[in-house]
Amino acid sequence: MRLAYRFAIASDKITADGVEVTGFPDLARRYRISSVPKTIVGEAADFVGAQPEAALLEYVQSVAAAEPPASS
């Protein structure tokens, strides 16, 4: 979570939210969360487990490069 928040602070193109899945079971089902930490990038890309900063940044950048830009 800390890395996601740091990325969000550093870029206005990134947002980060932390959710306690026991309090929000509908979200846990929606995103198929069975273990934590689970990082979701966009609506389709995700991974489970803690990642070093360089790996998380590379993953976010690769997902962003594959997605069309958001319309304003």
DSSP file (Angstrom, degrees, kcal/mol; ACC not computed):
  #  RESIDUE AA STRUCTURE BP1 BP2  ACC     N-H-->O    O-->H-N    N-H-->O    O-->H-N    TCO  KAPPA ALPHA  PHI   PSI    X-CA   Y-CA   Z-CA
    1    1 A M     >        0   0    0      0, 0.0     4,-2.6     0, 0.0     5,-0.2   0.000 360.0 360.0 360.0 -40.8    0.0    0.0    0.0
    2    2 A R  H  >  +     0   0    0      1,-0.2     4,-2.5     2,-0.2     5,-0.2   0.914 360.0  48.5 -59.8 -41.9    2.7    2.5    0.8
    3    3 A L  H  > S+     0   0    0      2,-0.2     4,-2.7     1,-0.2    -1,-0.2   0.922 110.4  51.1 -64.4 -42.6    4.3    2.2   -2.6
    4    4 A A  H  > S+     0   0    0      1,-0.2     4,-2.2     2,-0.2    -1,-0.2   0.920 111.9  47.5 -60.5 -43.1    0.9    2.7   -4.3
    5    5 A Y  H  X S+     0   0    0     -4,-2.6     4,-2.2     2,-0.2    -1,-0.2   0.899 110.7  51.7 -65.3 -39.8    0.3    5.8   -2.2
    6    6 A R  H  X S+     0   0    0     -4,-2.5     4,-2.0    -5,-0.2    -2,-0.2   0.913 110.0  49.1 -62.5 -41.8    3.7    7.1   -3.0
    7    7 A F  H  X S+     0   0    0     -4,-2.7     4,-1.6     1,-0.2    -1,-0.2   0.911 110.5  51.0 -63.0 -41.5    3.1    6.6   -6.7
    8    8 A A  H  < S+     0   0    0     -4,-2.2     6,-0.3     1,-0.2    -2,-0.2   0.861 110.3  48.9 -65.2 -36.3   -0.2    8.4   -6.4
    9    9 A I  H  < S+     0   0    0     -4,-2.2    -1,-0.2     1,-0.2    -2,-0.2   0.873 112.7  48.8 -68.4 -36.6    1.4   11.3   -4.6
   10   10 A A  H  < S+     0   0    0     -4,-2.0     2,-0.4    -5,-0.2    -2,-0.2   0.741 117.6  37.7 -77.2 -23.7    4.1   11.5   -7.3
   11   11 A S    ><  -     0   0    0     -4,-1.6     3,-1.2     3,-0.1    -1,-0.2  -0.990  58.7-152.0-135.9 132.9    1.7   11.4  -10.3
   12   12 A D  T 3  S+     0   0    0     -2,-0.4    -1,-0.1     1,-0.2    -4,-0.1   0.518  98.2  66.7 -76.5  -2.5   -1.6   12.9  -10.9
   13   13 A K  T 3  S+     0   0    0      2,-0.0     2,-0.4    -3,-0.0    -1,-0.2   0.440  93.9  69.9 -92.6  -2.1   -2.3   10.1  -13.3
   14   14 A I    <   -     0   0    0     -3,-1.2     2,-0.3    -6,-0.3    -3,-0.1  -0.948  57.6-175.2-120.9 135.9   -2.3    7.5  -10.5
   15   15 A T        -     0   0    0     -2,-0.4     2,-0.4     2,-0.0   -10,-0.0  -0.937   7.0-162.5-122.6 152.7   -4.8    7.0   -7.7
   16   16 A A        +     0   0    0     -2,-0.3     2,-0.4   -11,-0.1    -2,-0.0  -0.999   8.9 177.8-137.8 137.2   -4.5    4.5   -4.8
   17   17 A D        -     0   0    0     -2,-0.4     2,-0.4     2,-0.0    -2,-0.0  -0.994  15.4-151.0-135.9 143.5   -7.1    3.2   -2.4
   18   18 A G        -     0   0    0     -2,-0.4     2,-0.4     2,-0.0    -2,-0.0  -0.951  15.8-168.2-112.9 136.3   -6.8    0.6    0.4
   19   19 A V        -     0   0    0     -2,-0.4     2,-1.0     8,-0.0     3,-0.1  -0.986  23.1-139.2-129.6 130.8   -9.7   -1.5    1.2
   20   20 A E    >>  -     0   0    0     -2,-0.4     3,-1.4     1,-0.2     4,-0.8  -0.785  21.6-159.3 -83.7 104.2  -10.3   -3.7    4.3
   21   21 A V  T 34 S+     0   0    0     -2,-1.0     3,-0.3     1,-0.3     7,-0.3   0.753  84.5  63.7 -65.9 -25.0  -12.0   -6.6    2.4
   22   22 A T  T 34 S+     0   0    0      1,-0.2    -1,-0.3     2,-0.1    -2,-0.0   0.818 107.9  44.2 -67.3 -26.1  -13.6   -8.0    5.5
   23   23 A G  T <4 S+     0   0    0     -3,-1.4    -1,-0.2     1,-0.2    -2,-0.2   0.614 121.4  39.4 -88.2 -14.6  -15.6   -4.8    5.7
   24   24 A F    >X  +     0   0    0     -4,-0.8     4,-1.8    -3,-0.3     3,-0.6  -0.548  62.7 163.2-134.3  67.8  -16.4   -4.7    2.0
   25   25 A P  H 3> S+     0   0    0      0, 0.0     4,-2.2     0, 0.0     5,-0.2   0.796  74.8  61.3 -61.3 -28.9  -17.1   -8.3    0.9
   26   26 A D  H 3> S+     0   0    0      2,-0.2     4,-2.6     1,-0.2     5,-0.1   0.911 106.1  46.1 -64.0 -41.1  -18.8   -7.1   -2.3
   27   27 A L  H <> S+     0   0    0     -3,-0.6     4,-2.4     2,-0.2    -1,-0.2   0.896 109.5  54.8 -66.3 -39.3  -15.5   -5.5   -3.4
   28   28 A A  H  <>S+     0   0    0     -4,-1.8     5,-2.7    -7,-0.3    -2,-0.2   0.911 112.6  43.1 -60.2 -41.8  -13.6   -8.6   -2.5
   29   29 A R  H ><5S+     0   0    0     -4,-2.2     3,-1.2     3,-0.2    -2,-0.2   0.926 111.1  54.8 -68.6 -44.6  -15.9  -10.7   -4.7
   30   30 A R  H 3<5S+     0   0    0     -4,-2.6    -2,-0.2     1,-0.3    -1,-0.2   0.894 118.6  33.7 -56.4 -42.3  -15.8   -8.1   -7.5
   31   31 A Y  T 3<5S-     0   0    0     -4,-2.4    -1,-0.3    -5,-0.1    -2,-0.2   0.270 108.6-122.0-100.2  10.9  -12.0   -8.1   -7.7
   32   32 A R  T < 5 +     0   0    0     -3,-1.2     2,-0.7     1,-0.2    -3,-0.2   0.913  42.3 179.7  51.1  52.3  -11.7  -11.8   -6.7
   33   33 A I      < +     0   0    0     -5,-2.7    -1,-0.2     1,-0.2     3,-0.1  -0.764  20.8 151.7 -88.9 115.1   -9.5  -11.2   -3.7
   34   34 A S        +     0   0    0     -2,-0.7     2,-0.3     1,-0.3    -1,-0.2   0.524  69.4  18.7-117.0 -14.5   -8.6  -14.4   -2.0
   35   35 A S  S    S-     0   0    0     14,-0.0    -1,-0.3     0, 0.0    14,-0.1  -0.981  86.2 -88.3-150.9 159.7   -5.3  -13.3   -0.4
   36   36 A V  S    S+     0   0    0     -2,-0.3    14,-0.1     1,-0.1     2,-0.1  -0.919  90.1  41.1-128.7 153.1   -3.6  -10.0    0.4
   37   37 A P  S    S+     0   0    0      0, 0.0    12,-3.2     0, 0.0     2,-0.4   0.488  70.3 168.1 -76.5 147.0   -1.9   -7.9   -0.6
   38   38 A K  E     -A   48   0A   0     10,-0.2     2,-0.5    -2,-0.1    10,-0.2  -0.998  18.4-157.3-125.5 127.0   -3.5   -7.8   -4.0
   39   39 A T  E     -A   47   0A   0      8,-2.8     8,-2.0    -2,-0.4     2,-0.5  -0.900   4.2-164.2-107.1 129.5   -2.7   -4.9   -6.3
   40   40 A I  E     -A   46   0A   0     -2,-0.5     2,-0.6     6,-0.2     6,-0.3  -0.961   1.5-167.2-116.3 126.3   -5.1   -4.1   -9.1
   41   41 A V  E  >  -A   45   0A   0      4,-3.2     4,-1.5    -2,-0.5     3,-0.4  -0.955  66.0 -29.5-115.7 117.0   -4.0   -1.8  -11.9
   42   42 A G  T  4 S-     0   0    0     -2,-0.6    22,-0.0     1,-0.2    21,-0.0  -0.472 103.0 -61.6  70.6-151.3   -6.8   -0.6  -14.1
   43   43 A E  T  4 S+     0   0    0     -2,-0.1    -1,-0.2    -3,-0.0     3,-0.0   0.600 131.4  36.0-103.7 -14.8   -9.7   -2.9  -14.2
   44   44 A A  T  4 S+     0   0    0     -3,-0.4     2,-0.4     1,-0.0    -2,-0.2   0.694  98.0  74.9-114.9 -22.3   -8.1   -6.0  -15.8
   45   45 A A  E  <  +A   41   0A   0     -4,-1.5    -4,-3.2     2,-0.0     2,-0.3  -0.781  53.1 145.9-101.8 135.7   -4.5   -6.3  -14.5
   46   46 A D  E     -A   40   0A   0     -2,-0.4     2,-0.3    -6,-0.3    -6,-0.2  -0.986  21.9-168.1-156.2 164.4   -3.6   -7.5  -11.0
   47   47 A F  E     -A   39   0A   0     -8,-2.0    -8,-2.8    -2,-0.3     2,-0.4  -0.982  18.5-129.9-153.4 157.5   -1.1   -9.4   -9.0
   48   48 A V  E     +A   38   0A   0     -2,-0.3   -10,-0.2   -10,-0.2   -12,-0.1  -0.880  63.4  38.8-111.7 140.0   -0.9  -10.9   -5.5
   49   49 A G  S    S-     0   0    0    -12,-3.2     2,-0.2    -2,-0.4   -10,-0.1  -0.087  89.4 -63.4 108.0 154.8    2.0  -10.4   -3.1
   50   50 A A        -     0   0    0    -14,-0.1    -2,-0.1    -2,-0.1   -14,-0.0  -0.484  51.6-162.8 -71.9 142.0    4.3   -7.6   -2.1
   51   51 A Q        -     0   0    0     -2,-0.2     2,-0.1     2,-0.0    -2,-0.1  -0.938  22.4-108.3-126.0 147.6    6.6   -6.3   -4.8
   52   52 A P     >  -     0   0    0      0, 0.0     4,-2.3     0, 0.0     3,-0.4  -0.383  41.3-104.8 -67.7 157.9    9.8   -4.3   -4.6
   53   53 A E  H  > S+     0   0    0      1,-0.2     4,-2.7     2,-0.2     5,-0.2   0.882 118.7  51.8 -53.1 -47.0    9.4   -0.7   -5.9
   54   54 A A  H  > S+     0   0    0      1,-0.2     4,-2.2     2,-0.2    -1,-0.2   0.891 111.3  47.5 -61.0 -40.5   11.1   -1.3   -9.2
   55   55 A A  H  > S+     0   0    0     -3,-0.4     4,-2.2     2,-0.2    -1,-0.2   0.909 113.1  47.7 -68.2 -42.4    8.9   -4.3  -10.0
   56   56 A L  H  X S+     0   0    0     -4,-2.3     4,-2.6     2,-0.2     5,-0.2   0.922 112.6  49.2 -64.7 -43.7    5.7   -2.4   -9.1
   57   57 A L  H  X S+     0   0    0     -4,-2.7     4,-2.6    -5,-0.2    -2,-0.2   0.922 111.3  49.2 -61.9 -44.6    6.7    0.6  -11.1
   58   58 A E  H  X S+     0   0    0     -4,-2.2     4,-2.3    -5,-0.2    -1,-0.2   0.900 111.9  49.4 -61.3 -41.1    7.5   -1.5  -14.2
   59   59 A Y  H  X S+     0   0    0     -4,-2.2     4,-2.2     2,-0.2    -2,-0.2   0.933 111.9  47.2 -65.1 -47.0    4.2   -3.3  -13.9
   60   60 A V  H  X S+     0   0    0     -4,-2.6     4,-2.5     1,-0.2    -2,-0.2   0.914 113.1  49.4 -61.4 -43.6    2.2   -0.1  -13.6
   61   61 A Q  H  X S+     0   0    0     -4,-2.6     4,-2.2    -5,-0.2    -1,-0.2   0.894 110.1  50.3 -64.6 -40.0    4.1    1.4  -16.6
   62   62 A S  H  X S+     0   0    0     -4,-2.3     4,-1.1     2,-0.2    -1,-0.2   0.889 112.6  46.6 -67.5 -37.7    3.5   -1.7  -18.7
   63   63 A V  H  X S+     0   0    0     -4,-2.2     4,-1.3     2,-0.2     3,-0.3   0.922 112.4  50.5 -67.7 -43.3   -0.2   -1.7  -18.0
   64   64 A A  H  < S+     0   0    0     -4,-2.5     3,-0.2     1,-0.2    -2,-0.2   0.873 108.6  52.1 -63.1 -37.3   -0.5    2.1  -18.7
   65   65 A A  H  < S+     0   0    0     -4,-2.2    -1,-0.2     1,-0.2    -2,-0.2   0.797 110.2  49.2 -69.1 -27.9    1.3    1.7  -22.0
   66   66 A A  H  < S+     0   0    0     -4,-1.1    -1,-0.2    -3,-0.3    -2,-0.2   0.702  99.1  78.8 -84.7 -20.5   -1.1   -1.0  -23.1
   67   67 A E  S  < S-     0   0    0     -4,-1.3     3,-0.1    -3,-0.2   -25,-0.0  -0.664  86.7-113.7 -91.0 142.3   -4.3    0.9  -22.1
   68   68 A P        -     0   0    0      0, 0.0     3,-0.1     0, 0.0    -2,-0.1  -0.428  46.7 -91.2 -67.2 150.2   -5.7    3.6  -24.4
   69   69 A P        -     0   0    0      0, 0.0     2,-0.2     0, 0.0    -4,-0.0  -0.286  44.9-104.9 -62.2 147.1   -5.5    7.1  -22.8
   70   70 A A        -     0   0    0     -3,-0.1     2,-0.2     1,-0.1    -3,-0.0  -0.471  34.9-118.5 -70.9 141.4   -8.5    8.2  -20.8
   71   71 A S              0   0    0     -2,-0.2    -1,-0.1     1,-0.1     0, 0.0  -0.553 360.0 360.0 -80.1 148.5  -10.7   10.7  -22.5
   72   72 A S              0   0    0     -2,-0.2    -1,-0.1     0, 0.0    -2,-0.0   0.445 360.0 360.0 -96.9 360.0  -11.1   14.1  -20.8
